[in-house]
């Protein structure tokens, strides 16, 4: 039986968090880990070249944020993978 796997990448600028997340994702046989990046430019090239199904992405990356990256894909007519967004920032409204 040949099972399709969800091809995924990790976009995170903090090494320890990125390594932890990659290690956790690799424990799931349904996922195929195809790359990682720490900067906006690396992330753009990685997504454009590997065409993953999903990206586990920090909101803030070196060189910009996730929204800038997504806008860049849209402006270039490239497909955007499913996004699982995470952040370590605490936002408080007054």
C-alpha positions in Angstrom: 0.0 0.0 0.0 1.4 3.4 -1.1 0.4 6.2 1.3 0.7 9.8 0.2 2.6 12.0 2.7 2.1 15.6 3.4 5.3 17.4 2.3 6.2 20.0 4.9 8.8 22.6 5.7 9.7 24.6 8.8 10.4 28.3 8.7 11.8 29.5 12.0 14.7 31.9 12.8 15.6 30.5 16.2 17.8 27.4 15.8 16.7 25.6 19.0 13.0 26.0 18.2 13.5 25.1 14.5 15.4 21.9 15.5 12.9 20.9 18.1 10.0 21.4 15.6 11.7 19.4 12.9 12.5 16.6 15.3 8.8 16.5 16.4 7.4 16.6 12.8 9.7 13.7 11.8 8.0 11.5 14.3 4.8 11.5 12.2 4.9 9.0 9.4 2.2 11.0 7.5 4.6 13.9 7.1 7.6 14.1 4.8 10.0 16.8 5.9 11.5 18.5 2.9 13.4 21.5 4.2 13.9 24.4 6.7 14.8 28.1 6.5 15.5 30.9 8.9 15.2 34.0 6.7 12.6 35.4 4.4 14.8 35.0 1.3 15.7 31.4 2.2 12.0 30.6 2.8 11.0 32.1 -0.5 13.6 30.0 -2.4 12.7 26.9 -0.4 9.0 27.1 -1.0 9.5 28.0 -4.7 11.9 25.0 -5.3 10.3 22.3 -3.1 6.6 23.2 -3.5 5.6 21.8 -0.1 2.0 21.1 0.9 2.3 22.8 4.2 4.7 25.2 6.0 5.1 25.5 9.8 6.0 29.1 10.0 7.1 31.6 12.7 5.4 35.0 12.3 8.7 36.8 12.5 11.7 35.7 10.4 15.1 37.2 9.7 14.5 39.9 7.0 10.8 40.4 7.5 7.6 38.6 8.6 5.3 35.9 7.3 2.9 38.3 5.8 5.6 39.9 3.7 6.6 36.5 2.5 3.1 35.5 1.6 2.6 38.8 -0.3 5.8 38.1 -2.2 4.4 34.8 -3.4 1.1 36.3 -4.4 2.9 39.1 -6.3 4.9 36.5 -8.2 1.9 34.3 -9.0 3.3 31.4 -7.0 1.2 28.9 -5.1 1.1 29.3 -1.4 1.2 26.1 0.7 -1.1 25.6 3.7 0.3 27.6 6.6 0.5 26.7 10.2 1.6 29.9 11.9 3.2 30.2 15.3 4.8 32.9 17.3 6.5 33.4 20.7 5.2 37.0 20.9 2.6 37.9 23.4 0.1 40.5 22.2 -1.8 42.5 24.8 -4.6 44.8 23.9 -5.5 47.8 26.1 
